[in-house]
Amino acid sequence: MSVDTRLGDLNDPPARLHPDRLDSPAPAALLRTVLNASMDGVLIVDRGGDLIEANPAACRLLGVPRDTLIGSPAAALAAEGAPREVFSRGALAGEGERFIPHFRLRGRGSREGEIHVEMTLAPFMESEPLLLVFVRDITERRRLERDVLDISDREQRRIGQDLHDSFNQHLTAISFSSQMLRQKLAARGLSETADADKILALMNQVIVQTRTLARGLHPVELERKGLTAAFLELVMSIEHMFGVVCRFENDPRVEVTDLDAATHLYRIAQEAVSNAVRHGRARNIRIRFERAPGMVTLVVADDGAGFHPAAGQKPGMGLRIMRYRARMINAELALTSPPEGGTTLRCRCPESILLAAPDRD
């Protein structure tokens, strides 16, 4: 039965139409016009989970003709690893609309491959429960977001390398000259030797801080030895710079071999740790991985003041970038802060990040 027939009952009781609209086109014809004109994809799923309607925008998005889509299971549209239960009967029984900011569909034909979309699921009750699925293609937007993050990462690496190779070398030369000056002053028994000692101590502190900053901007260990080694270096740097207890609880079952995913996870943890120290005034921070069937979760927990934004307050730039990074690896990021204090960040990733990803254009 077509969706026009299912929704054709709307013609029967004229009371359903606004009195000023009695001469308007029939609701079913109006619905068809709206579906055809929509720039976003619209799918209608019956209670059995099968597609009973797809507008032209949905067919273009998926690269599949309408006749092929109609009658096929909606769950088959989900890309590999994407949760197919969003199209299940449970979605039909849901109350109100549900917005999914990121979902992966499986394109075919001219759109072969993964298609990144945002979706709104709206249960609709007519003669039987239906599910309206509004789909917007965000593949290009995600590509641009990824490019922006890649540019940012490259710039950070460049600055870090410049700090290490150039600025730090100049500081080392100044320190060496200061040491020579200190020796000359000491040889003459001058009281200014003590002042030279203070200058040398300050200079050595600056050199150490510069090296630590350079490693944070350009974590060489991440590329050479992997995420575990980079996390171990991160916690050592945090302890040295801020005097807090920072630990990475290594799980040998977790080795993220996808360099892109490892970079995003490192930056997410780095931002979470920085927030814990600078804003939460935490004294103890723990970084660890948790395993579950099909999932790997990065956890950063601290004992700081907690994260309690005021009502209506927009998230800061750091949190927005962490969420961007999570979306880049098809992960979900969540922050929790109990009333008694402390903050826990969880970044739930698909288990596929444990495998090396193919090269991307």
TORKOLMAR-245833 format. One record per residue (C-alpha): x, y, z; residue number from 1; chain. Coordinates in steps of 0.02 Angstrom, whole numbers, plus 32768, in hexadecimal, padded with zeros to 4 digits. Layout:
<pts>
PT     c1     c2     c3     i   ch
PT      X      Y      Z   NUM    A
...
</pts>
This chain:
<pts>
PT     c1     c2     c3     i   ch
PT   8000   8000   8000     1    A
PT   8049   80AA   7FCF     2    A
PT   8061   8137   8047     3    A
PT   7FE2   819C   7FE3     4    A
PT   7F5F   8118   800A     5    A
PT   7F92   810E   80C1     6    A
PT   7F85   81CA   80D6     7    A
PT   7EF0   81DB   8062     8    A
PT   7E7A   81C7   80F6     9    A
PT   7EA5   827A   8121    10    A
PT   7E2D   82AC   8096    11    A
PT   7D99   825B   80ED    12    A
PT   7D75   82CC   8182    13    A
PT   7D73   8381   8141    14    A
PT   7D79   83BB   81F7    15    A
PT   7E31   838E   81F7    16    A
PT   7E51   841D   817E    17    A
PT   7E52   84D2   81B2    18    A
PT   7DAD   8522   817C    19    A
PT   7E0B   859F   8111    20    A
PT   7E65   8513   80B7    21    A
PT   7DD2   84A7   807F    22    A
PT   7DF7   84D3   7FCA    23    A
PT   7EAE   84A4   7FD9    24    A
PT   7EF8   840D   7F80    25    A
PT   7ED8   8366   7FD5    26    A
PT   7F52   8345   8064    27    A
PT   7F99   82AA   800D    28    A
PT   7FC0   830F   7F70    29    A
PT   8006   839B   7FDB    30    A
PT   8074   831F   8037    31    A
PT   80B4   82DC   7F91    32    A
PT   80E0   838B   7F58    33    A
PT   813C   83B1   7FFA    34    A
PT   819D   830C   7FF1    35    A
PT   81CF   832A   7F3C    36    A
PT   8206   83DD   7F5C    37    A
PT   8269   83BC   7FFC    38    A
PT   8325   83D5   7FEF    39    A
PT   833D   8358   807E    40    A
PT   831E   829F   8070    41    A
PT   827B   825D   80B9    42    A
PT   825D   81A4   80D9    43    A
PT   81C0   8153   8120    44    A
PT   81D2   80AD   817B    45    A
PT   8141   803A   81A9    46    A
PT   8131   7FD7   824A    47    A
PT   8186   7F43   81F9    48    A
PT   8223   7FAB   81DD    49    A
PT   820E   7FB5   8120    50    A
PT   8216   8051   80B6    51    A
PT   816F   8084   806C    52    A
PT   81A2   812D   8028    53    A
PT   823E   818D   7FF6    54    A
PT   823F   823A   7FA9    55    A
PT   82B1   826A   7F17    56    A
PT   8330   82BD   7F8B    57    A
PT   8343   821A   7FEE    58    A
PT   835B   81B7   7F4E    59    A
PT   83E2   8230   7F12    60    A
PT   8437   822D   7FBB    61    A
PT   843D   816F   7FC1    62    A
PT   845E   8156   7F06    63    A
PT   83CC   80DC   7EFB    64    A
PT   832D   80E7   7E90    65    A
PT   8289   80F7   7EEE    66    A
PT   8246   8050   7EAD    67    A
PT   82DF   7FF9   7EF6    68    A
PT   82CB   804B   7FA0    69    A
PT   8211   802B   7FB5    70    A
PT   81F3   7F88   8011    71    A
PT   82A8   7F74   8049    72    A
PT   82D5   7F6F   8103    73    A
PT   8306   801B   8145    74    A
PT   838D   7FCC   81B2    75    A
PT   83EA   7F9B   8113    76    A
PT   840D   8054   80F5    77    A
PT   8481   805C   818C    78    A
PT   853A   8055   8165    79    A
PT   85A5   7FCB   81AE    80    A
PT   85B6   7FE4   8269    81    A
PT   852B   8065   8274    82    A
PT   849F   803A   82F1    83    A
PT   8410   7FF3   828A    84    A
PT   8399   7FF5   831D    85    A
PT   836F   80AB   82FB    86    A
PT   82F5   8069   8278    87    A
PT   82AB   7FE3   82EA    88    A
PT   81FC   7FD5   8332    89    A
PT   823A   802B   83CE    90    A
PT   8251   80CA   8367    91    A
PT   819B   80BE   8330    92    A
PT   8163   80B6   83E4    93    A
PT   81CD   814A   8419    94    A
PT   817F   81E9   8459    95    A
PT   81A3   8284   83F4    96    A
PT   822F   82A9   837B    97    A
PT   82E0   826B   838E    98    A
PT   8372   82C7   8342    99    A
PT   8410   8266   8316   100    A
PT   849E   82E2   82F1   101    A
PT   8508   8261   8296   102    A
PT   84DE   81BC   8242   103    A
PT   852F   8159   81B8   104    A
PT   84CA   8116   8126   105    A
PT   8502   809F   809C   106    A
PT   84FE   80F0   7FF2   107    A
PT   84F2   8090   7F51   108    A
PT   8503   80B2   7E99   109    A
PT   8544   8162   7E7F   110    A
PT   8551   8179   7F3D   111    A
PT   85AF   80D8   7F61   112    A
PT   85FE   80DB   800D   113    A
PT   85D4   812A   80B4   114    A
PT   8563   81C1   80B9   115    A
PT   8564   822D   8155   116    A
PT   84BB   8274   8183   117    A
PT   845A   82C3   8211   118    A
PT   83AC   827B   822B   119    A
PT   830A   82A5   8281   120    A
PT   8299   8212   82AB   121    A
PT   81E2   823C   82C5   122    A
PT   8162   81B4   82F2   123    A
PT   80BD   81D3   829A   124    A
PT   8019   817D   82BE   125    A
PT   7F9A   8169   8232   126    A
PT   7F3E   80C6   8212   127    A
PT   7FDC   8074   8254   128    A
PT   807E   80B5   82A0   129    A
PT   80F9   80FD   8224   130    A
PT   81A6   8148   8237   131    A
PT   81D5   81E5   81D9   132    A
PT   8290   81F5   81BE   133    A
PT   82D3   829E   8187   134    A
PT   8385   8290   8146   135    A
PT   8403   831A   8121   136    A
PT   84A8   82F6   80CB   137    A
PT   853A   833B   8131   138    A
PT   85C4   82DA   80D8   139    A
PT   8612   8377   8090   140    A
PT   8601   83D4   8134   141    A
PT   865C   8348   818F   142    A
PT   86E5   8349   810B   143    A
PT   86FD   8404   8126   144    A
PT   86FE   83EC   81E3   145    A
PT   8781   8365   81D0   146    A
PT   87E9   83D5   815E   147    A
PT   87E1   8464   81DD   148    A
PT   881A   83EF   8268   149    A
PT   88A4   83A9   81F9   150    A
PT   88E1   845A   81D4   151    A
PT   88DC   8484   828D   152    A
PT   893D   83E6   82B9   153    A
PT   89C0   8408   8233   154    A
PT   89D5   84BB   8272   155    A
PT   89E8   847E   8325   156    A
PT   8A6B   8400   82EE   157    A
PT   8AC8   8488   828E   158    A
PT   8AC9   84FE   8324   159    A
PT   8AFF   8471   8396   160    A
PT   8B8C   8441   8322   161    A
PT   8BC4   84F6   8313   162    A
PT   8BC5   8507   83D0   163    A
PT   8C30   846B   83DF   164    A
PT   8CA6   8486   834E   165    A
PT   8CBC   8543   8350   166    A
PT   8C7E   859E   83EA   167    A
PT   8CBA   8519   8462   168    A
PT   8D65   8517   8411   169    A
PT   8D75   85D3   842B   170    A
PT   8D43   85BF   84E1   171    A
PT   8DC7   8537   84F5   172    A
PT   8E4A   85AB   84AA   173    A
PT   8E18   8637   8522   174    A
PT   8E21   85BD   85B3   175    A
PT   8ED0   8588   857D   176    A
PT   8F07   863F   8571   177    A
PT   8EBC   8660   861D   178    A
PT   8F1D   85CD   8663   179    A
PT   8FC0   8613   861B   180    A
PT   8F99   86BD   8666   181    A
PT   8F74   866E   870E   182    A
PT   901D   8615   870C   183    A
PT   9079   86B8   86E7   184    A
PT   901F   8711   8774   185    A
PT   9045   8682   87EC   186    A
PT   90FD   8683   87B9   187    A
PT   9107   8739   87ED   188    A
PT   90AB   8718   888E   189    A
PT   9025   8796   8864   190    A
PT   8F80   8799   88C3   191    A
PT   8F21   87A3   881D   192    A
PT   8F42   86E8   880C   193    A
PT   8EA4   86C8   8871   194    A
PT   8E40   8731   87F6   195    A
PT   8E87   86CC   8766   196    A
PT   8E52   862C   87BF   197    A
PT   8D9F   866C   87C8   198    A
PT   8DA1   8699   870F   199    A
PT   8DE2   85EB   86E4   200    A
PT   8D5C   8597   874D   201    A
PT   8CD3   85FE   86FB   202    A
PT   8D1B   85DB   864F   203    A
PT   8D1E   8520   866E   204    A
PT   8C68   8527   86A7   205    A
PT   8C38   8581   8606   206    A
PT   8C94   84FE   859F   207    A
PT   8C38   8470   85F6   208    A
PT   8B90   84C7   85E1   209    A
PT   8BB2   84EB   852A   210    A
PT   8BDD   8435   8509   211    A
PT   8B3F   83FE   8563   212    A
PT   8AD7   847A   84FD   213    A
PT   8B29   843E   845C   214    A
PT   8B00   8388   8485   215    A
PT   8A4B   83B8   84A7   216    A
PT   8A3B   8411   8400   217    A
PT   8A9B   838A   83A1   218    A
PT   8A8E   82E2   83FB   219    A
PT   8B17   8287   839D   220    A
PT   8AFA   81E9   8404   221    A
PT   8A4B   81DA   83BA   222    A
PT   8A90   81BE   830C   223    A
PT   8B2A   815B   8340   224    A
PT   8AE8   80E8   83C9   225    A
PT   8A2B   80FB   83CA   226    A
PT   89A4   813F   843C   227    A
PT   89D9   80E3   84D9   228    A
PT   8A88   8130   84D6   229    A
PT   8A3E   81DB   84B1   230    A
PT   89C8   81CF   8546   231    A
PT   8A57   819B   85B8   232    A
PT   8ABB   8233   8580   233    A
PT   8A21   82A2   8596   234    A
PT   8A02   8270   864B   235    A
PT   8ABB   8288   8675   236    A
PT   8AB6   8337   862A   237    A
PT   8A17   8365   8688   238    A
PT   8A60   8329   872D   239    A
PT   8B00   838B   8710   240    A
PT   8AAC   842D   86D9   241    A
PT   8A1A   8434   8754   242    A
PT   8A50   83CA   87E8   243    A
PT   89B5   835B   87E3   244    A
PT   89A2   829E   87E1   245    A
PT   897B   8268   872F   246    A
PT   8979   81B0   86FF   247    A
PT   8958   814C   8662   248    A
PT   8913   809E   8687   249    A
PT   894E   803B   85F2   250    A
PT   88E3   7FAD   85AD   251    A
PT   894C   7F3B   853D   252    A
PT   88AD   7F06   84E2   253    A
PT   889B   7FB5   849C   254    A
PT   8916   7FEF   8419   255    A
PT   88D0   8073   83A4   256    A
PT   892C   8058   8301   257    A
PT   88C7   80D4   829B   258    A
PT   8936   8170   82A4   259    A
PT   88A6   81E8   8281   260    A
PT   883E   819C   830E   261    A
PT   88D5   819A   8381   262    A
PT   88F7   8253   835F   263    A
PT   8843   8284   8383   264    A
PT   883D   821C   8423   265    A
PT   88E2   8267   845D   266    A
PT   88A5   8318   843F   267    A
PT   87FF   82F4   8498   268    A
PT   885B   82AF   8530   269    A
PT   88D9   833E   852C   270    A
PT   884C   83C0   852E   271    A
PT   87ED   8363   85B7   272    A
PT   8889   835A   8625   273    A
PT   88B0   8412   8607   274    A
PT   87FE   8443   8636   275    A
PT   8808   83D8   86D4   276    A
PT   88A5   8431   870E   277    A
PT   8883   84E3   86D5   278    A
PT   87C8   84F1   86F4   279    A
PT   879B   8460   8768   280    A
PT   8835   8473   87D7   281    A
PT   8844   83B5   87DC   282    A
PT   88CE   8361   8840   283    A
PT   88B6   82B0   87FC   284    A
PT   8894   8282   8747   285    A
PT   8882   81D6   86F9   286    A
PT   8883   81A6   8641   287    A
PT   884D   80F7   860E   288    A
PT   87F6   808F   858A   289    A
PT   875D   8022   85A6   290    A
PT   872A   7F92   8535   291    A
PT   867A   7F58   850D   292    A
PT   8635   7EEE   847F   293    A
PT   8651   7F53   83E1   294    A
PT   8687   7FEF   8440   295    A
PT   8724   8040   8487   296    A
PT   870F   80D0   8502   297    A
PT   8792   8151   8531   298    A
PT   8774   818B   85E4   299    A
PT   87C3   8225   8635   300    A
PT   878E   823A   86EB   301    A
PT   87C3   82BD   876A   302    A
PT   879B   82F4   881C   303    A
PT   878B   83AD   87F4   304    A
PT   86FF   842A   8811   305    A
PT   8694   83DD   8789   306    A
PT   8646   8420   86EA   307    A
PT   85A3   847D   870A   308    A
PT   857D   84FB   867F   309    A
PT   84F5   8578   86A1   310    A
PT   844C   855F   8650   311    A
PT   8450   859E   859D   312    A
PT   850E   85AF   859E   313    A
PT   855D   857C   84FB   314    A
PT   85E8   84FA   8501   315    A
PT   8699   853E   84F6   316    A
PT   870A   852D   8460   317    A
PT   876A   849C   84AE   318    A
PT   86CE   8434   84CA   319    A
PT   868C   8459   841B   320    A
PT   8732   8422   83CE   321    A
PT   8731   8382   8437   322    A
PT   8683   835B   83F4   323    A
PT   86BD   837E   8343   324    A
PT   874E   8308   835B   325    A
PT   86DC   8282   83A2   326    A
PT   8669   828F   830B   327    A
PT   86FE   827E   8296   328    A
PT   8719   81CC   82D7   329    A
PT   865F   81A2   82E5   330    A
PT   8669   81AE   83A2   331    A
PT   85F3   81F4   8426   332    A
PT   8636   826A   84AA   333    A
PT   85E3   8285   8553   334    A
PT   8611   82E8   85EF   335    A
PT   85CC   82C2   869B   336    A
PT   85E7   8320   873E   337    A
PT   8592   82E6   87DF   338    A
PT   855F   836C   885E   339    A
PT   85ED   8338   88D3   340    A
PT   866E   8369   884F   341    A
PT   86DF   8319   87D1   342    A
PT   86C7   8305   8716   343    A
PT   86C8   826B   86A8   344    A
PT   86DA   8275   85ED   345    A
PT   86AB   81DE   8585   346    A
PT   86CE   81CE   84CD   347    A
PT   8678   8131   848B   348    A
PT   86C7   80F5   83E8   349    A
PT   86A0   8065   8373   350    A
PT   8718   7FD3   8388   351    A
PT   8752   7FEE   82D5   352    A
PT   87CC   8073   8313   353    A
PT   8839   7FE3   834F   354    A
PT   885A   7FB9   829A   355    A
PT   88C2   8021   8223   356    A
PT   8851   808C   81B7   357    A
PT   8869   8091   80FA   358    A
PT   88BB   8129   80AE   359    A
PT   8841   81B8   808E   360    A
PT   8846   8233   8000   361    A
</pts>
